[in-house]
């Protein structure tokens, strides 16, 4: 009789879903204290690099926006690669016309633009390297 009850319970368990859903397990890696310190260092380096990158982008954007505001007659203003000139299409609504408005940057603005742009590039490279180091670790 007991065998019959056990078999009945086993058979019933196949036909009725369990009352609680199964949980996915989380893989765990246990680190030594040295590995934990190294992971914290990489995480801090990544955070610092991200912050630097965000600050550099914001500083560049603010410079560009303030220069654009000072030259509102030149919508779509862009800087030449040597930072000597700011260039904008004369008629942004007609891109087929190859005429441009040009303004020469002052020595102070040129130096500021160069340093902000250089810092933005260096910050981006440092951030990319910190991300790579974190992923590799």
N, C-alpha and C positions, 0 to 999 in steps of 0.2 A: 504494500500500500504506500509506503514512503517513497518507493521508487517512482510510483505513478504520480505522486504530488510533485516531486522534483522535476520529472519530465514535463509535467503540465506547466510548471513555472518557467522552465527553459523555453518551451514552445511559445508561451504567452509573451515572453520577452522579445521574441523575434517579430511578433505581430504588432507590438505597441512601442512607439518611439519612447526614448528615455525622457524623463521629466526635465532634465537640464541639458542645455546644449553643450557640446564638447568645446573646449577652449583650445585655441592655437597656442602652442608653447613658444616662448621667446628664447632664442638661443642666447647663451651666456658665455662670455669669455672672462675668466678670472685673470687679472693682471697682478704682477708682482708690484711691490712698492716702487721699484725703479721704473717699471713700465707705466704705472699710474702717474708718476711725476712727469715722465716724458709726454704722456697723453695730455696732461694739464698744460704743459709748456706749449705743445702744438696748438691746443685749443686757445690759449691766451694769445699766441702769435697770430692765429687766424682772426681773432676778434680785433686785435690791434690793427692788423692790416686792413680789415674791412672798414674800421673806423677811419683810418687814414685815407683810404680810397674814397669813402663817402665825403669826407671833408674836402678833399682835392676836387672832386666833381662839383660840389656845391660852390667852392670858391671860383672855379672856372666859369660855371653857369652864372654866378652873380656878376663877375667881371663882364662877361658877354652881354648880359641883360642891361647892365648899366651903360655899357658902350652903345648898345642898340638904342637905349632910351635917349642918350645924348645925340644920336643921329637918327631921329625918328623918321626923317625924310628918306631913309635908306632901309626899307623893310627887307628882311632876309639877309642881313649883313653877315658876312663871313670874313675871316682873316686869311691873308696870304701866308704861305708856309714859312716865310722869313719874318713875319709879323711887322713888316714895314707898312703894309696897306690893309685897309678894310674895304671890301668889295661887296656890292649888292647889284642885282639886276635893276636897270632903269625902270622897266615895266614888268613887275612880277606876274601880272595877269597875261602877258604875252611872251612865253618862254622862247618862241621862235626868233625873237629879235635879240641879237647878240650885242647889246649895249649894256654898259655897266657904269654905275656911279662908284667913284673911288675916293677914298679919304686917306691921307697919310697919317700914320700914328705918331704921336709925340714920342720922344725918347723915353719918357717915363712910362707911358702906356705900352710901348713896345717891350721894355724891360719887364714890366709887370705881366704882360701877356705871355712872354717867353717863359718866365719862371713858373707861372701858374700852369701852363700847358706841360712843361717839363715835369713838374711835381705830379700832375695828374697821370702822366705816363709811367713815372717811377712807382707811384702808389698802386697803379693797376698791375704792374709787373710783380710787385711785392705781394699783392693780394693773390694773384694767380699762383705764385710760388707757395704761399702759405696754404692755399687750398690743396695744391698738389701734395705738399708734405703731410697734411692732415689725412687726405684720402689714402696715400701710400702707407701711412702708419696704421 
